[in-house]
Amino acid sequence: MSRPLLNIYCVIVYLFLLAPIAVVVLASFNSGNFLTFPPEGFSLRWYETFFRNDVFMRSIRTSLWVAAVTTVISGALGTAAAIYYVQFAGRWKETVRLAMLAPLLLPEVLTAIALLFFVYIVGIGTRTMVGMIAGHILITLPFVFINVSAALEGYDTAWDMAARSLGADRLTRFRRITLPLIKSGVIGGCLFAFIISFDTFTISFLLKGIGTSTLPIQLFDYLRTNFTPEAAAVSSLSIILTLAVVVFTEKVLGLRIHRF
């Protein structure tokens, strides 16, 4: 394929991927009373309405908190599992890999129903958000595992042995040698975990605690009775928050890991 044709193909693919996002963002500035495209006029009224809506603001805080907790736990568990899988699993390697990727094999709704039965059996129910966070961890853990495992494939255990011969303990070897070498996989996996947790609907819908609601659930409830550009404003802010997390993690956290 010639370079001009390849460039045209790439442009078409990007337009296909970004067009829905552009439509939502443009619709959020609609001055009319209904969610239509193209917009009837330019206005920030629906952003003002959104920021005064305590229900939506509370759901955003809930989503951010759940996604942050999920990312931390999934990042730690997924990284540890990937290190064990690559360096210590031996003949159990395939078994470990299948076990870690098992949540991806089932539809999310079946996983959510199974977790719902489980939390009621153990007595958690929907009194807290423990069940929902456990569900988010379950569906995000494979993505951390895959990314960190890929980063570890090029890891030379001789570096670890050299550090051990110089007197470095296990924690120092991980912090000064292993983590900087696999940082791209850890950051990538955690980004996947955060974005998937922030946007997931089915797990949150079935396992949410009483009186709590994440942003996707609140937006779904809103659209059942309302069809105003406020929904587009909420979606646009969700996109901005996700992009902000990606940029912050890559630019700030990535640079800090280099200092280890």
LINFEN-V950736 format. One line per field, one symbol per residue. ss: DSSP state (h for helix, s for strand, l for the rest). Layout:
BEGIN
ss->???
END
This chain:
BEGIN
ss->llhhhhhhhhhhhhhhhhhhhhhhhhhllslllllllllllsllhhhhhhhllhhhhhhhhhhhhhhhhhhhhhhhhhhhhhhhhhhllhhhhhhhhhhhhhhhlllhhhhhhhhhhhhhhllllllllhhhhhhhhhhhhhhhhhhhhhhhllllhhhhhhhhhllllhhhhhhhhhhhhhhhhhhhhhhhhhhhhhhllhhhhhhlllllllhhhhhhhhhhhllllhhhhhhhhhhhhhhhhhhhhhhhhhhhhhll
END
